[in-house]
Amino acid sequence: MSKGRNEDTSLMKHLHMMSKGRNENTSRMKHLHMMSKGRNEDTSLMKHLHMMSKGRNENTSPMKHLHMMSKGRNEDTSLMKHLHMMSKGRNENTSLMKHLHTMSKGRNEDTSLMKHLHMMSKGRNEDTSLMKHLHMMSKGRNEDTSLMKHLHMMSKGEGMGTRENIYLKPFDLYNIPG
């Protein structure tokens, strides 16, 4: 995921990029839907995740959905292992920290999430905050703005003077629906 594709982004933009650029101004729900190639925009997050797995087993749990995205390996494993599989099978027993590290091409395995995110943004300014990291990933635009504005800028900078929260909803990494 780190091979240059996700440089312009926070999680919101990562999800968008995976959808191949469709409808950049939509909400997180719609982003997830787009990743499923336009199927059933009104369904729940569960179904969106299912669609991303090419229609397999719509009633399964998010664990299994994430697994399907990793090409069917080891359906009973934990989220940790699923994330690992997505990173090409490196070090299945490590923590999320190490998984994120592995995805960033093996740099500095002992660093924090902050540094991992930094590495993914090509090594710019290791001491900055998450805000600044996310900004850097969005090609250096307007370092002092809020996450909302960063997300807006990442949607090709259209309407940069408008209310930042018109199109994109705040993303709570620790409170995912479903």
C-alpha positions in Angstrom: 0.0 0.0 0.0 3.0 2.2 0.5 4.4 2.0 -3.1 3.7 5.7 -3.7 -0.1 5.1 -4.1 -1.1 6.5 -0.8 1.2 9.5 -0.5 -1.6 12.0 -0.9 -3.6 10.9 2.0 -5.1 10.1 5.3 -7.2 7.0 5.8 -10.0 8.8 4.0 -7.9 9.3 0.9 -6.4 5.8 1.1 -9.9 4.4 0.9 -10.7 6.8 -2.0 -7.5 5.9 -3.9 -8.4 2.2 -3.7 -11.6 3.2 -5.5 -9.6 4.4 -8.5 -10.6 8.1 -8.2 -14.4 7.8 -8.3 -16.4 10.6 -6.8 -13.8 12.3 -4.5 -16.2 14.5 -2.6 -18.5 11.8 -1.2 -18.7 10.6 2.4 -16.8 7.7 3.9 -19.8 5.4 3.3 -19.8 6.2 -0.3 -16.0 5.8 -0.6 -16.3 2.3 0.8 -19.1 1.7 -1.7 -17.0 3.0 -4.6 -14.3 0.5 -3.7 -16.9 -2.2 -4.4 -17.3 -0.9 -8.0 -20.6 0.9 -7.5 -22.7 -1.9 -6.0 -25.6 -1.0 -3.8 -24.8 2.5 -2.4 -27.4 2.4 0.4 -26.2 -0.8 2.1 -24.4 -0.9 5.4 -20.6 -0.8 6.1 -20.7 -4.6 6.5 -22.1 -5.0 3.0 -19.6 -2.5 1.6 -16.8 -4.4 3.0 -18.2 -7.6 1.6 -18.5 -6.1 -1.9 -14.8 -5.2 -1.7 -14.2 -8.9 -1.4 -15.8 -9.6 -4.8 -19.2 -10.8 -3.5 -18.1 -13.6 -1.2 -20.3 -14.4 1.8 -22.3 -11.3 2.5 -23.3 -12.4 6.0 -19.8 -12.9 7.4 -18.1 -10.7 10.0 -15.7 -7.8 9.2 -12.9 -10.1 10.2 -13.8 -12.4 7.3 -14.3 -9.6 4.9 -10.9 -8.2 5.6 -9.5 -11.7 5.1 -11.2 -12.0 1.7 -9.5 -8.9 0.6 -6.2 -10.6 1.4 -6.9 -13.3 -1.3 -8.6 -15.9 0.8 -5.7 -16.7 3.2 -6.5 -18.1 6.6 -10.1 -17.0 7.1 -10.1 -17.7 10.9 -7.2 -15.4 11.8 -7.4 -12.1 13.6 -7.3 -8.6 12.2 -3.6 -8.4 12.9 -2.9 -11.4 10.7 -5.2 -10.0 8.0 -3.3 -6.8 7.9 -0.1 -8.8 7.8 -1.3 -10.8 4.8 -2.1 -7.7 2.9 1.6 -6.7 3.5 2.8 -9.8 1.5 3.2 -12.3 4.3 5.9 -10.7 6.4 6.2 -11.6 10.1 2.7 -12.8 10.9 3.1 -12.7 14.7 4.0 -9.0 15.0 1.9 -6.1 16.2 0.0 -3.6 14.1 2.9 -1.3 14.5 5.2 -3.8 12.8 2.6 -4.5 10.2 2.4 -0.9 9.2 6.1 -0.8 9.2 6.4 -3.8 6.9 4.0 -2.1 4.5 6.3 0.9 4.4 9.2 -1.2 3.0 10.8 -2.4 6.2 12.2 0.9 7.5 12.8 1.3 11.2 10.7 -1.4 12.8 10.9 0.0 16.3 9.4 3.4 15.7 5.9 4.6 16.6 2.9 5.0 14.4 3.8 8.6 13.9 7.1 7.6 12.4 5.5 4.9 10.3 3.1 7.4 8.8 6.0 9.7 8.2 8.0 7.0 6.4 5.1 6.4 4.1 5.2 10.1 3.2 8.9 9.7 2.0 10.8 10.7 5.1 9.7 14.3 5.4 9.9 16.0 8.8 10.0 13.1 11.2 9.3 15.2 14.3 6.0 16.7 13.2 2.5 15.9 14.4 0.0 13.6 12.7 -1.7 16.6 11.3 1.6 17.6 9.5 2.2 14.0 8.4 -1.2 13.9 6.8 -0.6 17.3 5.3 2.7 16.2 3.8 1.1 13.2 2.3 -1.3 15.6 0.5 1.7 17.2 -1.4 2.5 20.0 1.1 -0.6 22.1 0.8 -1.4 24.4 3.7 0.3 22.9 6.7 -1.7 24.8 9.3 -5.2 23.7 8.2 -7.4 21.1 10.0 -7.8 17.5 9.0 -11.1 18.4 7.4 -9.4 20.9 5.1 -6.6 18.4 4.4 -9.3 15.9 3.3 -10.9 18.6 1.2 -7.6 19.5 -0.5 -7.0 15.9 -1.3 -10.2 16.0 -3.4 -8.2 18.0 -6.0 -8.4 21.3 -4.2 -11.8 22.3 -5.5 -13.6 24.9 -3.5 -10.9 25.4 -1.0 -12.7 28.4 0.4 -15.9 26.5 1.2 -16.9 24.9 4.4 -14.6 22.0 5.0 -17.1 19.6 6.2 -19.7 19.8 3.3 -18.6 16.6 1.6 -16.4 14.6 4.0 -17.5 13.4 7.4 -15.0 13.1 10.3 -13.4 9.7 10.4 -13.1 8.0 13.8 -10.6 5.2 13.4 -11.6 3.7 16.8 -15.4 3.9 16.2 -16.1 2.2 12.9 -19.7 1.4 12.2 -20.7 -2.3 12.5 
